Amino acid sequence: MALHHESFGAGVPVLALHGWTPDHRLMTGCLEPVFAEVPGYRRLYPDLPGMGQSPAGGIDSSDGIMAELRAFIDEQIGAEPFLLLGESYGGYLARGLIAERPEQVLGLALICPIGTALMHADRTVPEHVALRTEPGVLESLAEGEDFTDIAVVRTAAALQAYRSDIAPGLAAADTAALDRIQKNSWALTVAPESGPAYHRPTLIVCGRQDSVTGYEDQYALLPHYPRATYAVLDVAGHNLQLEQPELFGALVREWLHRASE
């Protein structure tokens, strides 16, 4: 089963994995403005199974998703070294790939990743708060639009990014398949951090007000990533990339610089 994907540019491969339920647009929306200023990279943005335009088929576990991801890497990248980014659940998968093929991955960036606790009930997270709201934004929401559910920044720019980068993927997801996968076996058999420490440039960026994955459980990952920059951004929730785009872009560019040395 071939994963639907978008590809841009030429050069060092970069694999970007979106989180649970959205699709590749979550990653293209925040990363393509960064790569527009940094040439020399071939960006690959797949839709994970059951999300976007990639069917779930009979997949009923995260191991099944990982198997399709391995096949995608073998087809699109082969044995070539590549950079790896993952957001939320995509960060969990990215950490799993590090455990499997650390020598092939030149650098790892994690955006609001799941930390040491996979299940939400076990995570250490703050209560949801909204810290920045522009006049008229809440009034402009369509009936049933769930922008405010986890938004910390409620501005016109954040809403526009949500509508272009996140909402279409949420609407396209195969929720029945995702429920099946999550209930049957959401944990990877080969656990992230089960191998040796990863000694290449790493970025872990979290939102101080992230009520979905939090920021505390990720701190415990640092011993496994001795070259990690660990950044916790204020006025940022689980959609950190669209709530603090300037800081996000600066951190990704700095990571790319470290990974290219």
FENHU-V342995 format. One record per residue. N is the residue number from 1. RES is the residue in one letter. PHI is phi in radians with two decimals (* if undefined). PSI is psi in whole degrees, 0 to 359 (NA if undefined). OMEGA is omega in degrees with one decimal (none if undefined). Layout:
n	res	phi	psi	omega
N	RES	PHI	PSI	OMEGA
N	RES	PHI	PSI	OMEGA
This chain:
n	res	phi	psi	omega
1	M	*	116	-179.3
2	A	-1.44	132	177.5
3	L	-1.35	134	171.1
4	H	-1.12	141	179.1
5	H	-2.71	163	171.3
6	E	-2.02	145	-179.3
7	S	-2.35	139	-179.4
8	F	-2.42	145	171.3
9	G	1.35	182	-179.7
10	A	-2.47	149	178.6
11	G	2.28	216	-179.8
12	V	-1.10	127	179.9
13	P	-1.13	141	175.1
14	V	-2.26	120	178.8
15	L	-1.81	123	-177.2
16	A	-2.07	123	-174.4
17	L	-1.95	122	179.7
18	H	-1.35	174	-178.3
19	G	-1.53	190	-175.4
20	W	-1.27	120	174.2
21	T	1.70	313	176.3
22	P	-1.19	193	178.1
23	D	-2.33	195	-172.3
24	H	-1.05	338	-177.7
25	R	-1.12	334	175.0
26	L	-1.01	322	-177.2
27	M	-1.50	319	179.6
28	T	-1.11	323	-176.9
29	G	-1.08	322	-177.9
30	C	-1.65	335	-174.1
31	L	-1.66	326	-178.1
32	E	-1.06	323	173.7
33	P	-1.07	329	177.2
34	V	-1.23	311	-176.6
35	F	-1.24	342	174.7
36	A	-1.08	336	-179.8
37	E	-1.76	355	-176.1
38	V	-2.30	91	-177.9
39	P	-1.28	169	174.3
40	G	1.72	19	-178.6
41	Y	-2.30	140	173.5
42	R	-1.80	108	-173.5
43	R	-1.61	129	179.9
44	L	-2.04	124	-176.4
45	Y	-2.17	91	178.8
46	P	-1.45	154	163.9
47	D	-1.53	124	177.8
48	L	-1.22	156	-177.7
49	P	-0.96	134	-179.3
50	G	1.48	1	-177.5
51	M	-2.28	148	-177.7
52	G	1.03	230	-178.9
53	Q	-1.78	12	177.0
54	S	-1.70	118	-179.8
55	P	-1.21	154	177.8
56	A	-1.44	335	-176.0
57	G	1.01	225	179.5
58	G	-1.68	12	-178.0
59	I	-1.07	133	-179.1
60	D	-2.35	22	-178.4
61	S	-2.81	163	173.3
62	S	-1.15	330	174.9
63	D	-1.06	322	177.7
64	G	-1.15	320	175.7
65	I	-1.11	317	-179.9
66	M	-1.11	324	178.2
67	A	-1.09	318	177.4
68	E	-1.17	325	178.4
69	L	-1.18	319	175.5
70	R	-1.04	315	-179.8
71	A	-1.09	321	178.0
72	F	-1.11	315	178.9
73	I	-1.09	315	-179.5
74	D	-1.07	323	-178.3
75	E	-1.35	316	-172.1
76	Q	-1.61	333	-174.9
77	I	-2.09	325	-177.9
78	G	1.21	224	-179.2
79	A	-1.61	4	-177.6
80	E	-1.19	139	175.0
81	P	-1.09	145	-178.2
82	F	-2.56	163	174.3
83	L	-1.67	151	-172.5
84	L	-2.34	128	174.2
85	L	-2.18	146	176.6
86	G	-2.58	139	179.0
87	E	-1.94	129	175.9
88	S	0.96	242	176.9
89	Y	-1.06	326	174.5
90	G	-1.05	329	174.4
91	G	-1.19	325	175.6
92	Y	-1.10	314	177.2
93	L	-1.11	320	179.8
94	A	-1.07	318	177.3
95	R	-1.12	325	175.4
96	G	-1.14	322	176.7
97	L	-1.14	323	176.7
98	I	-1.06	320	178.9
99	A	-1.12	330	-176.0
100	E	-1.55	323	-173.9
101	R	-2.49	60	-176.3
102	P	-1.09	330	-176.8
103	E	-1.26	337	-177.2
104	Q	-1.51	337	-174.9
105	V	-1.60	117	-175.8
106	L	-1.33	335	-179.3
107	G	-2.99	153	-175.4
108	L	-2.23	132	174.6
109	A	-2.19	129	-178.5
110	L	-2.07	125	-177.1
111	I	-1.95	115	-177.9
112	C	0.78	51	-172.7
113	P	-1.34	157	163.2
114	I	-1.03	137	-178.3
115	G	-1.70	227	-175.8
116	T	-1.30	340	-179.8
117	A	-1.90	118	-177.8
118	L	-1.25	311	-175.5
119	M	-1.39	140	-175.2
120	H	-1.03	322	-178.1
121	A	-1.09	338	-177.6
122	D	-1.69	355	-175.7
123	R	-1.43	155	173.1
124	T	-1.70	107	-175.4
125	V	-2.35	150	175.1
126	P	-1.39	164	173.4
127	E	-1.18	148	178.6
128	H	-1.20	132	174.9
129	V	-2.38	154	171.5
130	A	-1.96	125	-174.1
131	L	-1.90	343	-176.8
132	R	-2.51	117	-179.0
133	T	-2.32	125	176.0
134	E	-1.52	144	177.2
135	P	-1.01	137	174.7
136	G	1.56	346	-176.5
137	V	-1.20	311	-178.7
138	L	-1.11	324	179.9
139	E	-1.19	337	-177.3
140	S	-1.48	353	-176.5
141	L	-1.24	140	175.5
142	A	-1.32	158	179.0
143	E	-1.07	128	179.3
144	G	1.50	355	179.8
145	E	-1.24	125	-170.5
146	D	-1.72	28	-179.5
147	F	-0.97	322	-172.9
148	T	-1.39	351	-172.9
149	D	-0.99	318	-180.0
150	I	-2.22	5	-175.8
151	A	-1.23	130	172.6
152	V	-1.68	327	177.7
153	V	-1.94	117	-177.3
154	R	-2.00	73	179.0
155	T	-2.01	166	179.1
156	A	-1.07	322	179.9
157	A	-1.17	318	179.3
158	A	-1.15	321	178.6
159	L	-1.14	318	178.8
160	Q	-1.07	317	179.0
161	A	-1.14	320	177.6
162	Y	-1.06	316	-178.1
163	R	-1.18	329	-178.1
164	S	-1.60	326	-170.7
165	D	-1.75	330	-169.4
166	I	-2.04	309	-174.2
167	A	-0.99	318	-179.9
168	P	-1.08	323	177.6
169	G	-1.19	319	177.6
170	L	-1.04	319	-178.9
171	A	-1.22	332	-175.3
172	A	-1.54	347	-172.4
173	A	-1.14	145	173.4
174	D	-1.49	87	-171.8
175	T	-1.14	328	178.0
176	A	-1.12	317	178.6
177	A	-1.16	319	-179.5
178	L	-1.15	321	175.6
179	D	-1.08	319	179.9
180	R	-1.09	314	-179.4
181	I	-1.11	314	-176.5
182	Q	-1.13	321	-177.5
183	K	-1.33	328	-175.4
184	N	-1.38	304	-177.3
185	S	-2.87	88	-177.5
186	W	-1.46	337	-178.6
187	A	-1.45	139	175.2
188	L	-1.26	142	176.7
189	T	-1.13	315	173.5
190	V	-1.55	102	-172.5
191	A	-1.22	141	172.2
192	P	-0.97	150	-178.7
193	E	1.14	16	178.7
194	S	-1.44	346	179.6
195	G	-1.75	195	178.0
196	P	-1.15	162	177.1
197	A	-1.01	147	-178.4
198	Y	-1.71	117	-169.1
199	H	-1.80	21	178.5
200	R	-1.88	165	-174.5
201	P	-0.96	130	-174.8
202	T	-2.34	149	174.2
203	L	-2.27	129	173.3
204	I	-2.16	111	-177.2
205	V	-2.09	127	-174.5
206	C	-2.25	159	176.1
207	G	-1.70	132	-178.9
208	R	-1.10	331	179.6
209	Q	-1.87	24	-179.4
210	D	-1.27	109	-177.9
211	S	-1.58	4	-179.2
212	V	-1.77	304	178.5
213	T	-1.97	348	178.2
214	G	1.21	196	179.8
215	Y	-2.38	347	-175.6
216	E	-1.40	319	-177.9
217	D	-1.14	337	-179.7
218	Q	-1.34	333	-179.7
219	Y	-1.06	326	-179.6
220	A	-1.16	346	178.8
221	L	-1.38	342	-169.2
222	L	-1.00	320	178.7
223	P	-1.00	331	-179.6
224	H	-1.38	344	-177.4
225	Y	-2.22	76	-172.4
226	P	-1.14	348	176.7
227	R	-1.93	32	-177.7
228	A	-1.59	134	160.9
229	T	-1.50	125	-179.7
230	Y	-2.00	112	-175.7
231	A	-2.11	131	175.9
232	V	-2.04	114	-173.4
233	L	-1.70	129	175.1
234	D	-1.28	159	-177.3
235	V	0.95	51	-179.0
236	A	-2.71	129	176.7
237	G	-1.90	214	-175.6
238	H	-1.26	343	172.8
239	N	-1.77	45	-177.7
240	L	-0.85	319	-173.5
241	Q	-1.08	332	178.9
242	L	-1.80	351	178.4
243	E	-1.66	332	176.0
244	Q	-2.31	62	-172.1
245	P	-1.12	326	-178.5
246	E	-1.20	312	178.1
247	L	-1.13	319	177.6
248	F	-1.01	311	-179.4
249	G	-1.07	319	179.7
250	A	-1.11	319	-179.4
251	L	-1.18	320	178.7
252	V	-1.17	317	178.5
253	R	-1.07	319	178.8
254	E	-1.14	321	176.2
255	W	-1.10	317	178.2
256	L	-1.05	321	177.7
257	H	-1.10	314	179.0
258	R	-1.08	320	-177.1
259	A	-1.26	344	-178.6
260	S	-1.66	353	-177.6
261	E	-1.33	NA	none
